[in-house]
């Protein structure tokens, strides 16, 4: 065990030197992977304890933010198809009506803004449960689809974006744009955010199969599976919030202003937490008592590069 520790320190020193002099070379990533896995063996006596409080306040948000390029691409996969579909539906509502399910064509029926949906109070809980189940199902399907080289996860996100854009476009064409926004806004911004994050979790697993780097595809998939599952578990809590809002707040007919205030407020809280609490750990941070390394994110603290002396 002493010999293992000495070899680990030497390897960590070599890694530090390699990062400094050959940062762009492929072997550096391989050496980082080996040192990271060796650390688990060297410090195996440390107990791995999962801190729910740390995950809720920090770990979940870091998971979302740790792939910023993928997150940005996934947002575009939602926004761009939705915008193009809305423009198309406004210009050709007849063709658009053939794309969406029959229950969505009601958006073209005139309705006064600010009216509630007439859902009795005793049925709102049932409605909330149905909506919540559907939201979770869509998110899990998008996540599971990522295992097939990320393609199904991306397609599910694009399909829902096209459906949303087409419905909004048809409502705008019929003069019901304000009503449609009022019905979608309270829960929509948070719900779509959860959908994006769920797709990110699936796509990052699929991309590990497409581009595993110097690792075997199975190793790359295993490495991405844990953070992806953590993202989904954290997102479930926010889907519950979105489902409650959609079941109890949306049917109340708040009016456009309050509806936007609720929706934008929830969406802003979510993304502010991503930016604020999802900040990467500083290199100067050290492992707190009981911390553990899990797929590059430390539970209970952050893992910097071990302090070593670089050999000339």
N, C-alpha and C positions, 0 to 999 in steps of 0.2 A: 504493500500500500504506500510505503514511503517512496519507493521507486516510481510508482505511478504519479504521485504528487510532483516529484521532481521533473518527470517527463512532461507533465501538464504545464508546469511553469515555463519550461524551456519552449514548448510549443506556443504558449501564449506570447512569449517574447518574440518568437519568430513571426507570429501573426502581426504583432504590433509593427515590426520592421517591414513586413511585406505590405501592410496597409500604407505605410509612409512612402515606400519607394516604388511599389508596383500595384497601386490601388486598382487599376483598370484591368489587370491580368485575370484570366479565368481561375487560375489556381488559388487566388486569394479567397474566392467564395468557397472553394472546396476546403481550404484550411480553416475558414471560419466555421463551417459545418462540423468539421472534426473536433475542433476545440470546444464548440458548444456542446456536442454530445459527450465529450470527455469530462466536461465540468459536472455533469450529472453523476458520473461514476465517482469522481473525486470527492464531491460533497454529498454523497448519497446518505450520509448520516443525518442530514438536515431533513426534518419532517416537512412534508408538503401539506400545507393546510389552506383550504379554500376559504377566502374571506368574502362573504356575500356583500358586506358593506363596501369593501374596496372595489369589487367588481361592478356594483351598481353605480358608484360615484366616479370611478376612474377606468377600470379595466374594460368595460363594455365600450366606452367611448373611444378608447385607444384602439380597440379592435376595428372599429369603423374607420378611423382616420389613418390607420397604418398603411393603407393602400390608396393614397390620394388620387393617383392617375386612374385606377380602376373605378373609384367612386365617381370621379368626374365623367368618365365614359358612360357609366351606368345612368347617371342623371341625364346625359344627352340622349341615351336610348329611350328615355321616357319623354323628355320635353320636345325633342324634334319631331317624332312621329305624331305626338298629340297636336302640336301646332299645325303641321301639314294636313292632318286629317280634319281639323276644324275648318281650315280654309277651304278644303275640298268639299266638305259638307255644306258650307254656306253657298258655294257656287253651284253645287249639283245635289240638292237635298233628295231628289228622287232616287238617285243611285245610292246615296248614303243610307237611306232608309232600308235598302235591301241588305246592308251589311250588318246592322245592329239587330239584336233580338227584338221581338215584337213588344216586349214590356217596356223597352226604352223609347219607342216611338211616341209615347204619351207626352214627351217633352214639347211636341209641336201643338199640343192642345192648350188654348189660351187659359191662363191662370193668373190671378192677381197676386202681386208680391206681398209677402208678409202674412199669408194665410197658412195656418197649420195644415198638416196632412190628414187630420181627422182620425188619428190613431188613438183609441181609448187608452187611458192610463194603465189599465190592467194588461194591455197587449204590448205596451212599450218594452217591458222586460223581455218578453218572448222575442220581439223584433230585434232587440239588442243582442240576444243570444244567437239568433240566426245569422245576423250580420257578422258578429265576432267569429263564429265558426267558419264562415265563408272567407273572411280576411285571413285567418290563420291557415286555412287550406291553401289559398292562393300563394301565400308566402312560403309554406313548406314545399309546395310543388315546384316553385321557382328555385328554391334551395336544392331540392333533390335533383332537379333537372341539370344542375351544374355538373354532376358526375359524368354526364355524357359530353365531355369536352366543352362544357359551358354553353353549348348551342341552345338547348331547351330553355335554360334560365333566361337567356337574352330574348328568345322568341316570346316567352310568356310576358315579359315586361313590355315588349313592343306591341303585342296584341292588346294588352290592357290600355296602353297609351293611345293606340288607334281607336279603341272603343270609346275612351273618354273624350278624345278630341272630336270624334264624329258626333257624339251626343251633344256636346257643347255647340258644335257648328249648326246642327239641326235646330237647337233651341234658339240660337241667335237668328237664324233665318226666319223662324216663326215669331220673332219678337219676344221670346221668353228667356232671353239671355240673363236678365237680372234674376229671374226666378230660378233658373238652373244653377247659377253661381250661389244663390242663397241656399239651395238644397245640398250643394256639394261642399261648399267652403268650410262649414264647422268641423267636419271630420276629414275632409279631403286632403288637406295639406299634410297632416300627420299620417294619414293612411298611405298616401303616395310615398312619403318618406320611408315608412316601414317597408313598403314594397321594393323600393330602391335598395335599401340595406339588405333585405333578404336576397335579392338578386346578386348583390355583391358577394354575399357569403357563398352562393352557389357557383358563381363564375370563378371565384378565386380557387375553388377546388378543381373545377374543370380546366382552368388555365394551368394548374400544376401538372395535368396530364399532357397538355399541349406543349408546354415549355418547362420541363422539369429541371433545366439547367444541367449540372453535372451529376445530379442524383438520379437514381432509378425512379421510374414513374410511380411505383408503389410507395417509395419513401417520400417522394414529394407530395403525394396525395395524403398520406398519413400526417405529414407535417402541417398541411393546410386544413385537415378535417377538424381538429380540435378548435382552432380559432373560429372556423366557420360555424361550428355548432354553438359556440359561445355567443356569436353574433345573433343567431336565431333565437336562442334562449332569452337574451336580453331584449330582443325586439318584441317577443310575445307580450311583455308587460305593456309596451306602448300600443300594441294592437288591441289590448283590452281597453285601454283608455279611448282609442278611436272608436271601438265598437260601442262603448257606453255613450259617447257623444252622439254617434249616429243613431242610436236607438232612442235616446231621451231628449237630446238638444235639437237635432236637425228637424224632427217632425213638428217642433213647436212653432215654426214660422216666425223666427226672430226678426226678420227684415234683413236687408242686404248689409247695412252697417254693422249691426251686432254679429251677424253670421261671419263676416270677414274678420271682425275683431277676434272672435273665438278661434277661427281656423288659423289665421296668421299668427295669433299668439301661441297656439300649441306648436305650430311648425317652427316658429322662431325659438321657442324653448328647446326643442329637439336639436336644432342645428347649432345653436349657441353652445349647448353642452358638447356637441361633437368638436367644435373649434376650441372651446375652453378646456374641458376636462379630457379631451382626446389628445392634448399636446404630448409629443414623445417625451420620455423621461430624459432628464439632463444626464450627461455622462458623469457628473459629480455625485449623482445619487448613489446610495449604497443599499444593499439588501437589508430590509428591516427584519426584526426578529420574526422567525416563522415564515419568511418569504420563500417563494419557490419559483423556479423558472418554468414557464409553460409556453412553448412555441414562440419564444422571443419576448413574451410579455411577462413581467414578474408579478406574482400575486403577493401582495403585502409590501411591495417595494419595486425598485428598478435595478436591473443588473447592468453595471457598466463593464467596460473591459477591465479584467483584473489588473491591479497595479503591478507592473513588472518593470524590470530594468531592461532596456533594449541593448543588446550586445552589438558592438560596433562590427 
